[in-house]
Amino acid sequence: MIKRSIVIIEDDADIAQSIRYNLEQEGSFHVTITTTGEAGLRTVLEHPPNLILLDLNLPLMNGFEICRRLRREEATAQVPIIMLTARTDETDKIHGLGLGADDYVTKPFSVRELMARINAVLRRTEGNPSSVYDDGTLFIDYNHFIVRCQGQEISMTRKEFALLKLLAQSKGRVLTREYLLDRVWGIDYDGETRTLDVHIRRVRQKLGIDGYIETAVGIGYRFVEAGKQAAKPLKPSEKP
């Protein structure tokens, strides 16, 4: 049996060792522990794992920054990330999920709950094809720059396609405006944030049908599969 790899980025040795022990007891995981943000980032980029357990309060580089950097790299953009933190404020959770985390677990937590969340995230992410999106109405070929809606091929600029791809590959999850600007325009972009809204509007117009890209008021946008559109835009108090 091929073991799935998990990298734990956690500076509390007792917590890290406890998690590793329980994961390795299952017999299906190979676990690596790093104790600083810089070491964790370097380890993950050199050998992308199947999943990352990421503490937020780390020396040298915090977990939010690590998550942001990993989501910018093609090799790690789709690697599942579960954030571990003592922070219980809802804004921190929204920020973490908006940066691209797949789940958020607050300390103290039971090992059984964490194991269940790890297995749930792996089932969800490993079951999703990464090369295309196709629901019968909308088709997106991520690798070949192709978009078809209701059978008609749609021409998009590179940034429009990048936005649609990023949202579709993170379907169901709210992506913040900052995250989208960072991933599509780059961290050094210093233009108007209204540029993002203009591009989102153009993508919606080109698709020619309602739905798919929902507005999370005051936060950003999310992609919703056909038939699962919300009745109203998401509000900041609503969880992704």
C-alpha positions as CSV (number, residue, x, y, z in Angstrom):
1,M,0.0,0.0,0.0
2,I,1.3,3.4,-0.9
3,K,1.2,5.7,2.1
4,R,-0.1,9.3,1.7
5,S,2.3,12.0,2.9
6,I,1.3,14.6,5.5
7,V,3.5,17.6,6.6
8,I,2.8,19.0,10.0
9,I,4.0,22.6,10.5
10,E,3.7,23.1,14.2
11,D,6.1,24.5,16.8
12,D,4.5,22.7,19.8
13,A,6.4,19.5,19.9
14,D,3.9,17.6,22.1
15,I,1.0,18.4,19.7
16,A,3.0,17.6,16.6
17,Q,4.3,14.3,18.0
18,S,0.8,13.3,19.2
19,I,-0.7,14.0,15.8
20,R,2.1,12.0,14.1
21,Y,1.7,9.0,16.4
22,N,-2.0,8.8,15.7
23,L,-1.7,9.2,12.0
24,E,1.1,6.6,11.7
25,Q,-1.0,4.2,13.8
26,E,-3.5,4.1,11.0
27,G,-0.8,2.7,8.8
28,S,-1.7,4.7,5.7
29,F,0.3,7.9,6.3
30,H,3.9,9.0,6.2
31,V,4.3,12.1,8.4
32,T,7.0,14.8,8.4
33,I,7.2,17.5,11.2
34,T,8.7,20.9,10.8
35,T,8.7,23.5,13.6
36,T,9.1,26.9,11.9
37,G,7.3,28.6,9.1
38,E,10.3,28.9,6.8
39,A,11.3,25.2,7.3
40,G,7.7,24.1,6.7
41,L,7.4,26.2,3.5
42,R,10.7,24.9,2.2
43,T,9.8,21.2,2.9
44,V,6.4,21.5,1.2
45,L,7.7,23.2,-1.9
46,E,10.5,20.7,-2.3
47,H,8.2,17.7,-1.9
48,P,4.5,18.6,-2.1
49,P,2.5,16.2,0.3
50,N,-1.0,14.9,0.1
51,L,-2.1,17.2,3.0
52,I,-0.7,19.9,5.2
53,L,-1.5,20.5,8.9
54,L,-0.6,24.2,9.5
55,D,-0.4,26.0,12.8
56,L,-1.0,29.8,12.5
57,N,1.2,31.1,15.3
58,L,4.7,30.0,14.1
59,P,8.1,31.6,14.5
60,L,9.7,33.4,11.6
61,M,6.6,33.2,9.3
62,N,3.0,32.8,10.4
63,G,0.5,30.3,9.0
64,F,-1.5,32.8,7.0
65,E,1.6,33.9,5.0
66,I,2.6,30.2,4.4
67,C,-0.9,29.4,3.1
68,R,-0.9,32.5,0.8
69,R,2.5,31.5,-0.6
70,L,1.6,27.9,-1.2
71,R,-1.6,28.8,-3.0
72,R,0.4,31.0,-5.4
73,E,2.7,28.0,-6.4
74,E,1.4,25.7,-9.1
75,A,2.8,22.6,-7.4
76,T,1.0,23.3,-4.1
77,A,-2.1,25.3,-5.2
78,Q,-4.3,22.3,-4.8
79,V,-2.7,20.6,-1.8
80,P,-5.3,20.4,1.0
81,I,-4.5,22.6,4.0
82,I,-6.0,22.2,7.5
83,M,-5.2,25.2,9.8
84,L,-4.6,24.5,13.5
85,T,-4.9,27.4,15.8
86,A,-5.8,28.7,19.3
87,R,-7.5,31.7,17.6
88,T,-11.2,31.4,17.9
89,D,-12.2,34.7,16.3
90,E,-14.5,34.3,13.3
91,T,-12.6,36.9,11.2
92,D,-9.5,34.8,11.5
93,K,-11.4,31.7,10.3
94,I,-12.8,33.6,7.4
95,H,-9.4,35.0,6.5
96,G,-7.8,31.5,6.6
97,L,-10.5,30.0,4.5
98,G,-10.4,32.9,2.1
99,L,-6.6,32.4,1.6
100,G,-7.4,28.9,0.4
101,A,-7.4,26.6,3.5
102,D,-9.7,23.6,3.3
103,D,-10.6,23.4,7.0
104,Y,-9.9,25.2,10.2
105,V,-9.5,23.4,13.6
106,T,-9.3,25.4,16.8
107,K,-7.2,24.2,19.8
108,P,-7.7,22.4,22.0
109,F,-9.1,19.7,19.8
110,S,-9.6,15.9,20.1
111,V,-7.3,13.7,18.0
112,R,-10.4,11.7,16.9
113,E,-12.0,14.9,15.5
114,L,-8.8,15.9,13.8
115,M,-8.4,12.4,12.2
116,A,-12.0,12.6,11.0
117,R,-11.5,16.0,9.4
118,I,-8.2,14.8,7.8
119,N,-10.0,11.9,6.2
120,A,-13.0,14.0,5.1
121,V,-10.7,16.6,3.4
122,L,-8.7,13.8,1.7
123,R,-11.9,12.1,0.4
124,R,-13.3,15.4,-0.9
125,T,-10.1,16.6,-2.6
126,E,-8.9,13.3,-4.0
127,G,-12.2,12.6,-5.5
128,N,-12.3,15.8,-7.6
129,P,-10.8,15.7,-11.1
130,S,-8.3,18.5,-11.6
131,S,-8.1,18.8,-15.4
132,V,-11.7,19.8,-16.3
133,Y,-15.0,21.0,-14.9
134,D,-18.1,19.8,-16.7
135,D,-21.7,19.9,-15.3
136,G,-23.4,19.5,-18.7
137,T,-24.0,23.2,-19.1
138,L,-20.5,24.7,-18.4
139,F,-17.3,23.0,-19.6
140,I,-13.8,24.2,-18.6
141,D,-10.6,22.6,-19.7
142,Y,-8.1,23.9,-17.2
143,N,-5.1,22.7,-19.2
144,H,-6.1,23.8,-22.7
145,F,-7.7,27.2,-22.1
146,I,-11.1,26.1,-23.3
147,V,-14.5,27.3,-22.0
148,R,-17.9,26.2,-23.4
149,C,-21.3,27.2,-22.1
150,Q,-24.5,25.6,-23.4
151,G,-22.4,24.1,-26.2
152,Q,-21.0,27.4,-27.4
153,E,-17.2,28.0,-27.1
154,I,-16.4,31.2,-25.2
155,S,-13.4,33.4,-25.8
156,M,-11.7,34.8,-22.7
157,T,-8.7,36.8,-21.9
158,R,-6.0,35.2,-19.9
159,K,-7.0,37.0,-16.7
160,E,-10.7,36.2,-17.2
161,F,-9.8,32.5,-17.7
162,A,-7.5,32.6,-14.7
163,L,-10.3,34.0,-12.5
164,L,-12.8,31.4,-13.7
165,K,-10.3,28.6,-13.3
166,L,-9.3,29.6,-9.8
167,L,-12.9,30.0,-8.7
168,A,-14.1,26.7,-10.3
169,Q,-11.2,24.7,-8.8
170,S,-12.2,26.1,-5.4
171,K,-15.9,25.5,-5.9
172,G,-18.1,26.1,-2.9
173,R,-15.4,28.1,-1.1
174,V,-15.4,31.9,-0.8
175,L,-12.2,33.4,-2.1
176,T,-11.3,36.9,-0.8
177,R,-10.7,39.8,-3.1
178,E,-7.2,40.0,-1.8
179,Y,-6.5,36.3,-2.6
180,L,-7.9,36.6,-6.1
181,L,-5.9,39.8,-6.8
182,D,-2.7,38.1,-5.5
183,R,-3.2,34.9,-7.5
184,V,-4.2,36.5,-10.8
185,W,-2.5,39.9,-10.8
186,G,0.4,39.2,-8.4
187,I,1.4,40.3,-5.0
188,D,3.0,43.5,-6.3
189,Y,-0.2,44.7,-8.0
190,D,-1.0,48.2,-6.8
191,G,-3.8,49.2,-9.1
192,E,-7.5,49.7,-8.3
193,T,-9.3,46.7,-6.7
194,R,-12.2,47.6,-8.9
195,T,-10.3,45.9,-11.7
196,L,-11.3,42.6,-10.1
197,D,-15.0,43.4,-10.2
198,V,-14.8,44.5,-13.8
199,H,-13.2,41.2,-14.8
200,I,-15.8,39.2,-12.8
201,R,-18.6,41.1,-14.5
202,R,-17.1,40.3,-17.9
203,V,-16.8,36.6,-17.1
204,R,-20.4,36.5,-16.0
205,Q,-21.5,38.3,-19.1
206,K,-19.6,35.9,-21.4
207,L,-21.1,32.9,-19.7
208,G,-24.4,34.4,-20.5
209,I,-26.4,32.7,-17.7
210,D,-27.1,33.5,-14.0
211,G,-25.3,31.7,-11.2
212,Y,-21.9,30.1,-11.0
213,I,-20.1,33.1,-9.6
214,E,-21.7,34.4,-6.4
215,T,-20.8,37.6,-4.6
216,A,-19.9,37.2,-0.9
217,V,-20.7,40.8,0.2
218,G,-17.7,42.5,1.7
219,I,-15.4,39.4,1.3
220,G,-15.0,38.2,-2.3
221,Y,-16.5,35.6,-4.6
222,R,-17.3,31.9,-4.8
223,F,-18.1,29.4,-7.6
224,V,-21.3,27.4,-7.1
225,E,-22.2,24.3,-9.1
226,A,-25.2,24.4,-11.4
227,G,-28.4,23.9,-9.4
228,K,-26.8,24.9,-6.1
229,Q,-26.9,28.7,-6.3
230,A,-27.9,30.5,-3.2
231,A,-31.1,32.5,-3.1
232,K,-29.2,35.7,-2.2
233,P,-25.6,37.0,-2.0
234,L,-23.6,35.8,0.9
235,K,-23.1,38.3,3.8
236,P,-19.9,38.7,5.8
237,S,-21.5,37.0,8.8
238,E,-22.2,33.8,6.7
239,K,-19.5,31.1,6.9
240,P,-18.1,29.8,3.6
